[in-house]
C-alpha cells in the first residue's frame, strides 16, 4: 500500500462525539469495513464465475483434477 487516497464521509455530530468518547479510531474502522466490503465483492464475483464453470467441472473425472493439481504444484 504505497499510495493512499483520502475519502470523506459525513456522519451525525452525536455519532462522532460518541466515537471520540469511546476511543474508537474511525480510520481503523473504515479501513477494515472497506477491506471486508471488497473481499465480499470478490467472493461474490468468484461464486458467480464458479457457477458458470460448474457444469464443466462436473464432467471432469476427479483423478484428472487431482493429477492436474499435483502437476501444477510440482512445477513450482
N, CA, C and O atoms as a MOPAC input file, in Angstrom:
PM7 MOZYME 1SCF
protein

 N      0.82700 1    -1.17800 1     0.00000 1
 C      0.00000 1     0.00000 1     0.00000 1
 C      0.87400 1     1.24500 1     0.00000 1
 O      0.89700 1     1.98900 1     0.98100 1
 N      1.57700 1     1.47100 1    -1.07200 1
 C      2.46700 1     2.60800 1    -1.13400 1
 C      1.73700 1     3.92400 1    -1.27800 1
 O      2.14200 1     4.92300 1    -0.68300 1
 N      0.66900 1     3.94400 1    -2.05600 1
 C     -0.05500 1     5.18600 1    -2.27800 1
 C     -1.37800 1     5.14900 1    -1.52100 1
 O     -1.97400 1     4.09000 1    -1.32700 1
 N     -1.80900 1     6.29400 1    -1.11100 1
 C     -3.05100 1     6.39500 1    -0.35600 1
 C     -3.98700 1     7.39300 1    -1.03100 1
 O     -3.55400 1     8.29600 1    -1.74600 1
 N     -5.26100 1     7.20800 1    -0.78800 1
 C     -6.27200 1     8.15700 1    -1.22900 1
 C     -7.07800 1     8.55600 1    -0.00600 1
 O     -7.23900 1     7.77600 1     0.93300 1
 N     -7.56800 1     9.75000 1    -0.03100 1
 C     -8.36200 1    10.24900 1     1.08200 1
 C     -9.83000 1    10.18200 1     0.71900 1
 O    -10.22200 1    10.54700 1    -0.38900 1
 N    -10.64900 1     9.71000 1     1.66400 1
 C    -12.09000 1     9.71700 1     1.47200 1
 C    -12.70900 1    10.54800 1     2.58000 1
 O    -12.10600 1    10.75900 1     3.63200 1
 N    -13.90100 1    11.00800 1     2.33200 1
 C    -14.59500 1    11.82800 1     3.31400 1
 C    -16.01900 1    11.33400 1     3.43600 1
 O    -16.64400 1    10.95500 1     2.44600 1
 N    -16.53100 1    11.34100 1     4.65800 1
 C    -17.89700 1    10.90100 1     4.88500 1
 C    -18.51100 1    11.77600 1     5.96700 1
 O    -17.85200 1    12.13900 1     6.94200 1
 N    -19.77000 1    12.10500 1     5.78200 1
 C    -20.46400 1    12.90700 1     6.79200 1
 C    -21.26800 1    11.98100 1     7.69400 1
 O    -21.98000 1    11.08900 1     7.23100 1
 N    -21.13500 1    12.21800 1     9.00000 1
 C    -21.89000 1    11.45500 1     9.99200 1
 C    -22.50900 1    12.44600 1    10.97100 1
 O    -22.04700 1    13.58200 1    11.08100 1
 N    -23.54100 1    12.02400 1    11.67500 1
 C    -24.12400 1    12.93300 1    12.67100 1
 C    -23.08800 1    13.30400 1    13.73800 1
 O    -22.25900 1    12.48300 1    14.13400 1
 N    -23.15600 1    14.55000 1    14.19000 1
 C    -22.21200 1    15.04000 1    15.19800 1
 C    -22.26600 1    14.19600 1    16.45900 1
 O    -21.24100 1    13.98100 1    17.10700 1
 N    -23.45400 1    13.71300 1    16.81200 1
 C    -23.58700 1    12.88800 1    18.01400 1
 C    -22.79700 1    11.58600 1    17.88200 1
 O    -22.17700 1    11.12300 1    18.83900 1
 N    -22.83000 1    11.01300 1    16.69900 1
 C    -22.08300 1     9.77500 1    16.46400 1
 C    -20.58700 1    10.03500 1    16.56800 1
 O    -19.85600 1     9.25500 1    17.17900 1
 N    -20.13600 1    11.13000 1    15.97300 1
 C    -18.71500 1    11.46700 1    16.04100 1
 C    -18.28500 1    11.65200 1    17.49800 1
 O    -17.21200 1    11.19400 1    17.89200 1
 N    -19.10100 1    12.30600 1    18.27800 1
 C    -18.77600 1    12.53200 1    19.68700 1
 C    -18.72300 1    11.20800 1    20.45200 1
 O    -17.83400 1    10.99700 1    21.27700 1
 N    -19.66500 1    10.33100 1    20.17800 1
 C    -19.65900 1     9.03200 1    20.85400 1
 C    -18.43200 1     8.20900 1    20.47000 1
 O    -17.83300 1     7.54900 1    21.31900 1
 N    -18.06800 1     8.24600 1    19.22900 1
 C    -16.85100 1     7.55300 1    18.78900 1
 C    -15.63900 1     8.08800 1    19.55100 1
 O    -14.79300 1     7.31800 1    20.00600 1
 N    -15.56300 1     9.41300 1    19.68500 1
 C    -14.44600 1    10.02700 1    20.40000 1
 C    -14.45000 1     9.60500 1    21.86300 1
 O    -13.41000 1     9.23400 1    22.40800 1
 N    -15.62000 1     9.66200 1    22.50200 1
 C    -15.72600 1     9.28800 1    23.92100 1
 C    -15.30600 1     7.84500 1    24.16300 1
 O    -14.69000 1     7.52700 1    25.17900 1
 N    -15.64000 1     6.99800 1    23.23900 1
 C    -15.33900 1     5.57200 1    23.40800 1
 C    -13.93400 1     5.20300 1    22.91400 1
 O    -13.51900 1     4.04800 1    23.00900 1
 N    -13.22000 1     6.17900 1    22.39500 1
 C    -11.85200 1     5.93600 1    21.93800 1
 C    -11.77200 1     5.08700 1    20.67700 1
 O    -10.77800 1     4.40000 1    20.44000 1
 N    -12.82600 1     5.14000 1    19.87400 1
 C    -12.85700 1     4.35400 1    18.63600 1
 C    -12.14700 1     5.13400 1    17.54300 1
 O    -12.47400 1     6.28900 1    17.27100 1
 N    -11.17900 1     4.49200 1    16.92900 1
 C    -10.43100 1     5.12900 1    15.83500 1
 C    -11.20200 1     4.92400 1    14.53600 1
 O    -11.23600 1     3.82700 1    13.97800 1
 N    -11.81300 1     5.99600 1    14.07700 1
 C    -12.67700 1     5.94200 1    12.90100 1
 C    -11.91900 1     5.42500 1    11.68500 1
 O    -12.44100 1     4.59700 1    10.93800 1
 N    -10.71700 1     5.89400 1    11.48200 1
 C     -9.94700 1     5.48400 1    10.30400 1
 C     -9.74700 1     3.96800 1    10.28500 1
 O     -9.85900 1     3.33700 1     9.23500 1
 N     -9.45100 1     3.39100 1    11.44500 1
 C     -9.25400 1     1.94000 1    11.51400 1
 C    -10.54600 1     1.19000 1    11.18400 1
 O    -10.53400 1     0.19300 1    10.46300 1
 N    -11.66000 1     1.69000 1    11.72600 1
 C    -12.95300 1     1.04900 1    11.48000 1
 C    -13.31600 1     1.13200 1    10.00300 1
 O    -13.77300 1     0.15300 1     9.41400 1
 N    -13.11100 1     2.30100 1     9.41100 1
 C    -13.45200 1     2.48900 1     7.99800 1
 C    -12.56100 1     1.62200 1     7.11200 1
 O    -13.04700 1     0.97800 1     6.18200 1
 N    -11.25900 1     1.60500 1     7.39700 1
 C    -10.34800 1     0.77000 1     6.59700 1
 C    -10.78400 1    -0.69000 1     6.61100 1
 O    -10.85700 1    -1.33700 1     5.56600 1
 N    -11.07200 1    -1.20200 1     7.80700 1
 C    -11.47000 1    -2.60600 1     7.93000 1
 C    -12.80100 1    -2.86000 1     7.22700 1
 O    -12.96300 1    -3.88500 1     6.56500 1
 N    -13.74800 1    -1.94300 1     7.36200 1
 C    -15.05000 1    -2.10600 1     6.70100 1
 C    -14.87500 1    -2.12500 1     5.18300 1
 O    -15.51900 1    -2.91300 1     4.49000 1
 N    -14.01400 1    -1.26600 1     4.67500 1
 C    -13.78300 1    -1.23800 1     3.22300 1
 C    -13.07200 1    -2.50400 1     2.75000 1
 O    -13.39700 1    -3.03800 1     1.69000 1
 N    -12.10700 1    -2.98300 1     3.52800 1
 C    -11.43600 1    -4.24200 1     3.17100 1
 C    -12.45000 1    -5.39000 1     3.11000 1
 O    -12.43100 1    -6.20000 1     2.18400 1
 N    -13.32500 1    -5.44400 1     4.10300 1
 C    -14.33800 1    -6.50600 1     4.12400 1
 C    -15.29400 1    -6.38000 1     2.95000 1
 O    -15.66200 1    -7.38200 1     2.33700 1
 N    -15.69900 1    -5.15100 1     2.63300 1
 C    -16.61900 1    -4.94200 1     1.51100 1
 C    -15.99200 1    -5.41200 1     0.20900 1
 O    -16.66200 1    -6.03700 1    -0.61300 1
 N    -14.71400 1    -5.11800 1     0.01700 1
 C    -14.02100 1    -5.55700 1    -1.19900 1
 C    -13.88500 1    -7.07600 1    -1.21000 1
 O    -14.10000 1    -7.70500 1    -2.24600 1
 N    -13.53300 1    -7.67000 1    -0.08000 1
 C    -13.40000 1    -9.12600 1    -0.00300 1
 C    -14.72700 1    -9.81200 1    -0.30700 1
 O    -14.76300 1   -10.81200 1    -1.02400 1
 N    -15.81400 1    -9.27500 1     0.23800 1
 C    -17.13200 1    -9.85600 1    -0.03200 1
 C    -17.51200 1    -9.72000 1    -1.50100 1
 O    -18.08900 1   -10.63900 1    -2.08200 1
 N    -17.19000 1    -8.57800 1    -2.10100 1
 C    -17.48500 1    -8.37600 1    -3.52900 1
 C    -16.68000 1    -9.35800 1    -4.37500 1
 O    -17.20400 1    -9.92900 1    -5.33100 1
 N    -15.40800 1    -9.55700 1    -4.02600 1
 C    -14.57200 1   -10.52100 1    -4.75900 1
 C    -15.15000 1   -11.92700 1    -4.62800 1
 O    -15.20100 1   -12.68200 1    -5.59900 1
 N    -15.58400 1   -12.26800 1    -3.41600 1
 C    -16.14800 1   -13.58800 1    -3.18200 1
 C    -17.40900 1   -13.79700 1    -4.02000 1
 O    -17.58400 1   -14.85100 1    -4.63200 1
 N    -18.28500 1   -12.79400 1    -4.04500 1
 C    -19.49900 1   -12.90900 1    -4.86500 1
 C    -19.15300 1   -13.07000 1    -6.34000 1
 O    -19.80400 1   -13.82900 1    -7.05800 1
 N    -18.12600 1   -12.35500 1    -6.78600 1
 C    -17.68200 1   -12.46300 1    -8.17400 1
 C    -17.16200 1   -13.86700 1    -8.47300 1
 O    -17.48900 1   -14.45300 1    -9.50600 1
 N    -16.35200 1   -14.40000 1    -7.56100 1
 C    -15.81600 1   -15.74800 1    -7.74600 1
 C    -16.92000 1   -16.79500 1    -7.72000 1
 O    -16.88700 1   -17.76100 1    -8.48300 1
 N    -17.90000 1   -16.60200 1    -6.83800 1
 C    -19.02500 1   -17.53800 1    -6.78600 1
 C    -19.78400 1   -17.53800 1    -8.09800 1
 O    -20.21800 1   -18.58900 1    -8.57000 1
 N    -19.94500 1   -16.36400 1    -8.68900 1
 C    -20.61300 1   -16.27700 1    -9.98600 1
 C    -19.82700 1   -16.99000 1   -11.06700 1
 O    -20.40400 1   -17.69900 1   -11.89100 1
 N    -18.51600 1   -16.81000 1   -11.07400 1
 C    -17.67200 1   -17.48600 1   -12.05300 1
 C    -17.71900 1   -18.99700 1   -11.85300 1
 O    -17.75500 1   -19.75800 1   -12.82000 1
 N    -17.71900 1   -19.42300 1   -10.59900 1
 C    -17.77700 1   -20.84900 1   -10.30200 1
 C    -19.08600 1   -21.45000 1   -10.80500 1
 O    -19.09800 1   -22.55200 1   -11.35400 1
 N    -20.18300 1   -20.72300 1   -10.61700 1
 C    -21.47200 1   -21.21000 1   -11.11900 1
 C    -21.44000 1   -21.39600 1   -12.63300 1
 O    -22.05800 1   -22.31500 1   -13.17000 1
 N    -20.70900 1   -20.50800 1   -13.31500 1
 C    -20.61800 1   -20.60100 1   -14.77100 1
 C    -19.84100 1   -21.83800 1   -15.21700 1
 O    -20.20100 1   -22.48300 1   -16.20100 1
 N    -18.76700 1   -22.16600 1   -14.48100 1
 C    -17.92400 1   -23.28100 1   -14.92000 1
 C    -18.27400 1   -24.60200 1   -14.24100 1
 O    -17.72400 1   -25.64300 1   -14.60000 1
 N    -19.17600 1   -24.57200 1   -13.27200 1
 C    -19.53200 1   -25.79300 1   -12.54000 1
 C    -19.94800 1   -26.94000 1   -13.46800 1
 O    -19.52600 1   -28.07300 1   -13.24000 1
 N    -20.75500 1   -26.69400 1   -14.49800 1
 C    -21.11600 1   -27.80100 1   -15.38400 1
 C    -19.90400 1   -28.45700 1   -16.05200 1
 O    -19.88800 1   -29.67000 1   -16.26600 1
 N    -18.89400 1   -27.65300 1   -16.37900 1
 C    -17.67400 1   -28.21100 1   -16.98500 1
 C    -16.90500 1   -29.05000 1   -15.97400 1
 O    -16.40600 1   -30.13000 1   -16.29300 1
 N    -16.81600 1   -28.53600 1   -14.74700 1
 C    -16.08700 1   -29.26200 1   -13.70600 1
 C    -16.75500 1   -30.58400 1   -13.36500 1
 O    -16.07700 1   -31.57400 1   -13.08800 1
 N    -18.07300 1   -30.60200 1   -13.38300 1
 C    -18.80000 1   -31.83400 1   -13.05900 1
 C    -18.51500 1   -32.93900 1   -14.07300 1
 O    -18.58400 1   -34.12200 1   -13.74200 1
 N    -18.19700 1   -32.55700 1   -15.29600 1
 C    -17.92000 1   -33.56900 1   -16.33000 1
 C    -16.47900 1   -34.07100 1   -16.29200 1
 O    -16.16100 1   -35.07300 1   -16.93300 1
 N    -15.60200 1   -33.38900 1   -15.55000 1
 C    -14.20700 1   -33.79200 1   -15.47700 1
 C    -14.03100 1   -34.91000 1   -14.46200 1
 O    -14.55300 1   -34.81800 1   -13.35100 1
 N    -13.30900 1   -35.96000 1   -14.81900 1
 C    -13.04500 1   -37.03300 1   -13.85400 1
 C    -12.18500 1   -36.50300 1   -12.69400 1
 O    -11.27200 1   -35.70200 1   -12.89800 1
 N    -12.49100 1   -36.96200 1   -11.49300 1
 C    -11.79000 1   -36.49200 1   -10.30000 1
 C    -10.29600 1   -36.79200 1   -10.37500 1
 O     -9.48400 1   -35.96400 1    -9.96400 1
 N     -9.92100 1   -37.95600 1   -10.88900 1
 C     -8.49400 1   -38.28700 1   -10.95600 1
 C     -7.74800 1   -37.32300 1   -11.87900 1
 O     -6.57300 1   -37.03800 1   -11.64400 1
 N     -8.40200 1   -36.82100 1   -12.91300 1
 C     -7.79100 1   -35.84100 1   -13.80900 1
 C     -7.52800 1   -34.53900 1   -13.05000 1
 O     -6.46600 1   -33.93300 1   -13.19100 1
 N     -8.48800 1   -34.12200 1   -12.26100 1
 C     -8.34300 1   -32.89000 1   -11.48500 1
 C     -7.20700 1   -33.03400 1   -10.48400 1
 O     -6.36800 1   -32.13900 1   -10.37300 1
 N     -7.16500 1   -34.13700 1    -9.75800 1
 C     -6.12100 1   -34.37000 1    -8.76100 1
 C     -4.75100 1   -34.40300 1    -9.42700 1
 O     -3.80800 1   -33.78200 1    -8.93700 1
 N     -4.63400 1   -35.11400 1   -10.52900 1
 C     -3.36300 1   -35.21000 1   -11.24800 1
 C     -2.91600 1   -33.83100 1   -11.75000 1
 O     -1.73400 1   -33.49600 1   -11.68200 1
 N     -3.85300 1   -33.04500 1   -12.24700 1
 C     -3.51800 1   -31.70800 1   -12.75000 1
 C     -3.01700 1   -30.80300 1   -11.63300 1
 O     -2.06900 1   -30.04100 1   -11.82500 1
 N     -3.64500 1   -30.88400 1   -10.47400 1
 C     -3.21300 1   -30.07100 1    -9.33600 1
 C     -1.82700 1   -30.46800 1    -8.88400 1
 O     -0.99400 1   -29.60700 1    -8.60200 1
 N     -1.56600 1   -31.77500 1    -8.80900 1
 C     -0.23700 1   -32.24400 1    -8.40400 1
 C      0.83700 1   -31.80500 1    -9.39800 1
 O      1.92100 1   -31.37800 1    -9.00300 1
 N      0.52800 1   -31.91200 1   -10.68500 1
 C      1.49400 1   -31.49800 1   -11.70600 1
 C      1.78000 1   -29.99800 1   -11.60400 1
 O      2.92200 1   -29.56100 1   -11.74300 1
 N      0.74600 1   -29.23600 1   -11.36400 1
 C      0.92900 1   -27.78600 1   -11.22600 1
 C      1.80300 1   -27.47100 1   -10.01700 1
 O      2.67600 1   -26.60600 1   -10.09500 1
 N      1.57900 1   -28.16100 1    -8.90400 1
 C      2.38300 1   -27.93100 1    -7.69600 1
 C      3.82700 1   -28.31600 1    -7.93500 1
 O      4.73800 1   -27.63300 1    -7.46700 1
 N      4.05000 1   -29.41100 1    -8.66400 1
 C      5.41200 1   -29.87300 1    -8.92900 1
 C      6.20600 1   -28.88500 1    -9.79300 1
 O      7.43100 1   -28.80700 1    -9.69200 1
 N      5.50700 1   -28.14300 1   -10.63100 1
 C      6.17100 1   -27.16900 1   -11.49100 1
 C      6.65700 1   -25.94000 1   -10.72700 1
 O      7.49100 1   -25.19300 1   -11.24100 1
 N      6.16800 1   -25.71800 1    -9.54400 1
 C      6.54000 1   -24.51300 1    -8.77100 1
 C      7.82300 1   -24.71400 1    -8.02700 1
 O      8.28100 1   -23.80900 1    -7.32900 1

